[in-house]
């Protein structure tokens, strides 16, 4: 099993897909994170059902994240 902070370290400046607690999916380029898994994503797209919305830069609190999938 991969440790989340190791996955984030290898994924900086690469695309990641995040599943959030409320069911939304975010996909964007990971530009930064901290030990609490708070993240900064650029060029982010939010997917809810069939709807896709461009968000741009997003600062995301780590306790909202369920899964992290590097691309």
Secondary structure as GFF3:
##gff-version 3
##sequence-region A 1 71
A	DSSP	alpha_helix	4	11	.	.	.	ID=ss1
A	DSSP	beta_strand	15	20	.	.	.	ID=ss2
A	DSSP	beta_strand	25	33	.	.	.	ID=ss3
A	DSSP	beta_strand	39	48	.	.	.	ID=ss4
A	DSSP	beta_strand	51	60	.	.	.	ID=ss5
A	DSSP	three_ten_helix	62	64	.	.	.	ID=ss6
A	DSSP	beta_strand	65	70	.	.	.	ID=ss7
###
